[in-house]
Amino acid sequence: MKEIDDNFYKRADDHINLSNEQLKSESRGMVSACGWNNREEMSIAKEKTLEYFVDEYWKMLSENLDDYIENFETYMKPNNKKKSTTNNKTHAGINGTGKFFAT
């Protein structure tokens, strides 16, 4: 089994904390621990919840990678730090050396 990157959990916790902060001013939407009254309801919905978040992440990452592929030379030139144009969103992924990146 592949070793887990210890920093992955910190990044995940940071995202969770950001989401919790956003809930103070936004509607709940689909948030993994919201909407259930007890652990049994949450347990029943586990697979559907995982499917939702994996599908949404997959779509976002695919869009980001397509954008980077199309604009690779522009984004990766050291002296030309053009921000990605895909929905003005931050892009993140794993680069060719296996390192995490975010722009």
C-alpha positions as CSV (number, residue, x, y, z in Angstrom):
1,M,0.0,0.0,0.0
2,K,1.3,3.5,-0.9
3,E,2.3,5.7,2.1
4,I,0.0,8.6,2.9
5,D,1.5,12.0,2.6
6,D,1.2,13.5,6.1
7,N,0.7,17.0,4.7
8,F,-2.3,15.7,2.7
9,Y,-4.4,15.5,5.9
10,K,-3.3,19.1,6.9
11,R,-4.4,20.3,3.4
12,A,-7.7,18.4,3.8
13,D,-8.3,19.8,7.2
14,D,-7.6,23.3,5.9
15,H,-10.2,22.8,3.2
16,I,-12.7,21.5,5.8
17,N,-12.1,24.5,8.0
18,L,-12.5,26.9,5.0
19,S,-15.8,25.1,4.1
20,N,-17.0,25.5,7.7
21,E,-16.2,29.2,7.6
22,Q,-18.1,29.6,4.3
23,L,-21.1,28.0,5.8
24,K,-21.5,31.0,8.1
25,S,-22.4,33.1,5.1
26,E,-23.5,30.6,2.5
27,S,-26.3,28.1,2.2
28,R,-25.4,24.6,3.3
29,G,-25.5,22.9,-0.1
30,M,-23.9,19.5,-0.2
31,V,-21.6,19.3,2.8
32,S,-20.6,15.8,4.0
33,A,-21.6,16.0,7.7
34,C,-24.7,18.1,7.1
35,G,-28.3,16.9,6.6
36,W,-28.3,13.8,8.8
37,N,-29.9,13.4,12.2
38,N,-27.9,10.4,13.3
39,R,-25.0,8.1,12.5
40,E,-27.3,5.5,10.9
41,E,-28.6,8.1,8.3
42,M,-25.1,9.2,7.6
43,S,-23.9,5.6,7.3
44,I,-26.7,4.8,4.8
45,A,-25.7,7.9,2.7
46,K,-21.9,7.2,2.9
47,E,-21.5,5.7,-0.6
48,K,-23.7,8.4,-2.3
49,T,-21.7,11.1,-0.4
50,L,-18.4,9.7,-1.5
51,E,-19.6,9.4,-5.1
52,Y,-20.7,13.0,-5.1
53,F,-17.4,14.4,-3.8
54,V,-15.2,12.2,-5.9
55,D,-17.3,13.1,-9.0
56,E,-17.1,16.8,-8.3
57,Y,-13.4,16.7,-7.6
58,W,-12.8,14.6,-10.7
59,K,-14.6,17.2,-12.9
60,M,-12.7,20.1,-11.3
61,L,-9.3,18.4,-11.7
62,S,-10.0,17.3,-15.2
63,E,-11.0,20.8,-16.2
64,N,-7.8,22.2,-14.5
65,L,-5.6,19.7,-16.2
66,D,-7.2,20.4,-19.6
67,D,-6.5,24.1,-19.1
68,Y,-2.9,23.4,-18.1
69,I,-2.4,21.1,-21.1
70,E,-3.7,23.7,-23.4
71,N,-1.7,26.6,-21.8
72,F,1.3,24.7,-20.6
73,E,4.0,26.9,-22.1
74,T,2.2,30.1,-20.9
75,Y,1.6,28.9,-17.3
76,M,5.0,27.2,-16.8
77,K,7.3,29.9,-18.1
78,P,9.2,31.2,-15.1
79,N,8.9,34.9,-16.1
80,N,5.3,34.8,-17.2
81,K,3.1,33.9,-14.3
82,K,-0.2,34.2,-16.1
83,K,-3.2,33.2,-14.0
84,S,-5.3,30.4,-15.4
85,T,-8.4,31.6,-17.2
86,T,-10.7,28.7,-16.3
87,N,-13.5,30.3,-14.3
88,N,-10.9,32.3,-12.4
89,K,-10.4,29.4,-10.1
90,T,-7.3,28.3,-8.3
91,H,-5.8,25.2,-9.9
92,A,-4.1,22.4,-8.1
93,G,-2.7,19.0,-9.0
94,I,0.3,16.8,-9.2
95,N,3.1,17.9,-11.5
96,G,5.3,15.7,-13.7
97,T,7.6,15.0,-10.8
98,G,4.8,13.9,-8.5
99,K,4.8,17.1,-6.5
100,F,1.6,18.9,-5.5
101,F,1.2,22.4,-7.1
102,A,-1.4,25.1,-6.8
103,T,-1.7,28.3,-8.8
